[in-house]
Amino acid sequence: MGNRLPLSLFVLFGTLCVTGRTNAAPRASVRSGPTENTGTTPHLQEIFLGRCWGFQQLWQVSPEVNCTDLWDKFFGAFSYREPCDVMASSYDPFFQASTFETPVNKTMFWSGTNVLAHAYSDEGHRYRTLEDTLPGHILNGLQWCGSPRAPGFNDTVCPQCENRPFWPEASKFFAQRARGDVFVMLNGTRRDASGNPEDAFRTTSIFARVELPSLNKNAISTIHVWVIHDLDSDPPYSESCGKGSLSQLEQILSYDGFHVICQDDPPSLRHQQCVDAPYSPLCTSVTSKAPKKNTIYNSFLSVVIVSIVLNL
């Protein structure tokens, strides 16, 4: 065969053989709280300042918040005090200095859906959780507690305290700023540490105790309740829209004058679950109906090669 294959064929072949990259798994988000046998997070101030400036650079916060001044207000709220003697109001100067506005129709609350909620919020690009705001981003996953002695914090042990005011206070400020359509993601197949079923809407949760009562009814159009169920659980579910604790939540919201829309397993969230569990039967039953990329590529490539060879 004397004729040479055209360069465009090799370019086409290389293009068709390239495989796409999968997205990296999102970082899990944890609202911190003191635990036994561990003290204040090492290098807390350095982490605080780095996250503060980094967040503002990413989101182009205007007017700019002075991170050093913000640290002073945060540290002053708990330093040189007994760990369990800090009041919620002590953090008010910090929250007032880190004032943030959540875009309309973007506020999302969560309870029992930590990983999925933050994967779906896409670090604030799709929705905004508390952890996607400046104060939440700075302190997420960190731990701190005071000490009457220098240097003002305990770096050895932070005891379990009944009164841990930071995250409830942060949640209150976050909820007060919700506007437009608001979204709540709850776990309809929630279980405790022993594997026993729990309510999707727990009256002891921060969402029930703090965020829900702090919502401004006049600023909110609709509350969308998304009830998520594990991929390996089978219906009928005892916790779903109109059933179990979700019925109680819908009654509370309606009584308070909110327009409520409850939905079990929205398709977009099912797809998000399948990103992390692609081989789950629920996910494979969906993906098996779609044409395989490699099959399409190979078929198209074969047609192109045969056509060129026949014309040589």
C-alpha positions in Angstrom: 0.0 0.0 0.0 1.9 3.0 -1.3 -0.3 5.8 0.0 0.3 7.1 3.5 -2.5 7.6 5.9 -3.3 11.3 6.4 -2.1 13.0 9.5 -5.7 13.9 10.4 -6.5 10.3 11.0 -3.8 10.0 13.7 -5.0 13.2 15.3 -8.6 11.7 15.3 -7.3 8.4 16.7 -5.5 10.2 19.5 -8.6 12.3 20.3 -10.9 9.3 20.5 -8.6 7.3 22.7 -8.3 10.0 25.4 -10.3 9.0 28.5 -11.9 11.6 30.8 -10.7 12.4 34.3 -13.0 11.6 37.2 -13.6 14.3 39.7 -11.7 14.0 43.0 -13.8 13.1 46.0 -14.9 16.2 48.0 -13.3 16.9 51.3 -15.6 15.9 54.1 -16.9 18.7 56.2 -17.1 18.4 60.0 -18.4 21.1 62.4 -15.8 20.8 65.2 -16.5 20.4 68.8 -14.2 19.7 71.8 -13.5 16.0 72.4 -11.8 14.2 75.2 -8.0 13.7 75.3 -7.2 16.3 72.6 -6.6 20.0 73.0 -6.7 23.1 70.8 -5.7 22.4 67.2 -1.9 23.0 66.8 -1.1 26.3 64.9 -4.7 27.4 65.2 -3.9 31.1 64.6 -1.8 30.3 61.5 -4.6 28.1 60.1 -7.2 30.7 60.9 -5.4 33.5 59.1 -4.5 31.4 56.1 -8.1 30.2 55.6 -9.4 33.8 56.2 -7.3 35.4 53.5 -7.7 32.4 51.2 -11.5 32.5 51.3 -11.6 36.2 50.6 -9.2 35.8 47.6 -11.3 33.0 46.2 -14.7 34.8 46.6 -13.4 38.4 46.1 -15.0 39.5 49.3 -15.8 43.2 49.4 -15.2 45.1 51.5 -12.3 43.1 52.6 -12.3 41.7 56.2 -9.2 42.3 58.3 -8.2 38.8 59.2 -5.9 39.8 62.0 -8.6 41.9 63.6 -11.0 39.0 63.1 -8.6 36.6 64.9 -8.4 39.0 67.8 -12.2 39.0 68.2 -12.3 35.2 67.9 -9.5 34.5 70.3 -10.9 37.1 72.8 -14.2 35.2 72.9 -12.7 32.1 74.7 -9.1 32.8 75.7 -8.1 33.0 79.4 -11.4 31.5 80.4 -12.5 28.1 81.7 -13.4 25.9 78.7 -17.0 25.5 79.7 -17.6 29.1 80.8 -17.9 30.7 77.4 -21.2 32.4 76.5 -22.7 32.5 73.0 -22.7 36.3 73.1 -18.9 36.2 73.5 -18.6 35.3 69.9 -21.0 38.1 68.6 -18.2 40.6 67.8 -16.5 37.9 65.7 -19.7 37.1 63.8 -20.5 40.8 63.3 -17.1 41.4 61.9 -17.3 38.5 59.5 -20.7 39.5 58.2 -21.6 37.5 55.1 -24.6 37.6 52.7 -25.7 34.3 51.2 -27.0 34.7 47.6 -30.8 34.5 47.1 -32.1 31.0 46.5 -28.7 29.4 47.6 -29.0 28.7 51.3 -28.8 25.0 52.2 -29.2 23.5 55.6 -28.3 19.9 56.4 -28.7 17.3 59.1 -27.3 13.8 58.9 -26.2 14.3 55.3 -22.8 15.8 55.9 -20.7 14.4 53.1 -23.5 14.4 50.4 -24.6 18.0 51.3 -21.1 19.4 50.8 -20.4 17.4 47.7 -23.6 18.8 46.2 -23.0 22.3 47.4 -19.7 22.2 45.5 -17.9 24.4 48.1 -20.5 27.2 47.7 -20.6 27.2 43.9 -24.0 25.5 43.6 -25.5 26.1 47.1 -24.2 27.7 50.3 -24.0 25.7 53.5 -22.7 27.2 56.8 -19.3 25.7 56.1 -19.2 27.6 52.8 -19.3 31.0 54.5 -16.3 32.9 55.9 -16.7 31.9 59.6 -17.7 28.4 58.8 -14.9 27.9 56.3 -12.3 29.3 58.8 -13.2 27.1 61.8 -14.5 24.0 60.1 -12.9 20.8 61.5 -10.8 22.8 64.1 -10.9 22.6 67.8 -10.2 25.1 70.6 -10.8 25.8 74.2 -9.6 28.3 76.7 -7.5 28.2 79.8 -7.2 30.8 82.6 -3.4 30.4 82.4 -1.1 31.7 79.7 -1.1 31.3 76.7 -4.9 31.5 77.2 -5.8 28.2 75.5 -5.5 24.6 76.4 -3.4 22.6 74.0 -3.7 19.3 75.9 -7.3 18.6 76.7 -10.6 20.2 75.7 -13.3 18.7 77.9 -16.8 17.8 76.9 -19.0 20.8 77.8 -22.8 20.9 77.7 -22.4 24.5 76.6 -20.5 24.6 73.3 -21.8 27.9 71.8 -19.8 28.6 68.7 -21.5 26.4 66.1 -25.1 27.1 67.4 -24.3 30.8 67.3 -22.8 30.5 63.8 -25.9 28.6 62.7 -28.1 31.4 64.1 -26.3 34.1 62.1 -26.4 31.9 59.0 -30.1 31.2 59.2 -31.0 34.8 59.8 -29.5 35.7 56.4 -31.4 33.1 54.3 -33.4 34.6 51.5 -35.6 33.4 48.7 -35.9 29.6 48.2 -34.2 27.7 51.0 -33.1 24.0 50.9 -32.9 21.5 53.7 -31.2 18.1 53.1 -32.2 15.4 55.6 -31.3 11.7 56.0 -34.3 9.4 55.7 -32.2 6.3 56.6 -30.3 7.8 59.4 -28.9 5.5 62.1 -27.2 6.0 65.4 -23.8 4.6 66.4 -25.4 1.2 67.3 -27.1 0.9 63.9 -30.6 1.7 65.2 -32.9 3.9 63.0 -33.2 7.6 63.9 -35.6 10.3 62.9 -34.7 12.3 59.8 -35.9 15.4 61.6 -34.4 15.3 65.1 -35.8 17.9 67.5 -32.4 18.0 69.3 -30.4 18.9 66.1 -28.9 22.3 65.5 -31.3 22.6 62.5 -34.4 22.1 64.7 -33.2 24.0 67.8 -31.3 27.0 66.2 -31.6 27.3 62.5 -35.3 26.7 62.0 -36.4 29.3 64.7 -34.0 31.8 63.3 -35.4 31.9 59.8 -37.0 35.2 58.7 -40.4 34.2 57.3 -40.7 37.5 55.4 -37.5 36.9 53.5 -38.2 33.3 52.5 -40.3 32.2 49.5 -40.3 28.4 49.8 -38.6 25.8 51.9 -37.6 22.8 49.9 -37.1 19.7 52.0 -35.0 17.0 50.4 -35.1 13.6 52.0 -32.2 11.3 51.0 -32.1 7.6 51.4 -29.1 5.3 51.3 -28.5 3.5 48.0 -28.5 0.1 49.8 -31.8 0.7 51.6 -35.1 -0.6 50.2 -38.5 1.2 50.2 -41.0 1.7 51.7 -39.2 4.0 54.0 -40.5 4.9 57.5 -38.9 8.3 57.1 -40.1 10.0 54.0 -42.2 13.0 52.9 -45.4 13.0 54.9 -44.3 10.1 57.1 -42.5 9.8 60.4 -40.7 12.8 61.7 -41.0 14.5 58.3 -44.7 14.9 58.8 -43.9 16.7 62.0 -41.4 19.0 60.2 -43.9 19.8 57.5 -46.6 20.7 60.1 -44.2 22.9 62.0 -43.1 24.8 58.8 -46.7 25.2 57.6 -47.9 26.4 61.0 -45.1 29.0 61.0 -46.4 30.3 57.7 -43.8 28.8 55.3 -44.6 27.4 51.9 -43.1 23.8 52.0 -42.2 21.4 49.2 -40.9 18.0 50.3 -39.3 15.6 47.8 -37.8 12.1 48.3 -34.5 11.4 46.6 -34.4 14.2 44.0 -32.8 12.8 40.8 -29.9 15.3 40.9 -29.0 14.1 44.4 -29.4 10.4 43.3 -26.9 11.1 40.6 -24.5 12.7 43.1 -24.8 9.6 45.3 -23.9 7.5 42.3 -20.8 9.4 41.7 -19.3 8.0 44.9 -21.0 4.5 44.5 -21.2 3.8 40.8 -21.5 0.1 41.3 -24.6 0.2 43.5 -27.5 -1.7 41.9 -29.5 1.5 41.8 -26.8 3.3 39.9 -25.8 0.5 37.5 -29.5 0.1 36.6 -29.4 3.6 35.4 -26.0 3.7 33.7 -26.5 0.3 32.0 -29.3 1.9 29.9 -26.9 4.6 28.6 -24.6 3.9 25.6 -21.1 3.2 26.8 -18.6 5.8 25.7 -15.9 3.3 24.7 -18.4 1.5 22.5 -19.3 4.7 20.7 -15.6 5.7 20.3 -14.6 2.2 19.0 -17.5 2.0 16.6 -16.9 5.5 15.2 -13.2 4.8 14.9 -13.8 1.6 13.0 -16.0 3.3 10.5 -13.5 6.1 9.9 -10.6 3.6 9.4 -12.6 1.4 7.0 -13.7 4.4 5.0 -10.2 5.7 4.6 -8.7 2.3 3.7 -11.4 1.8 1.0 -10.5 5.1 -0.5 -6.8 4.4 -0.7 
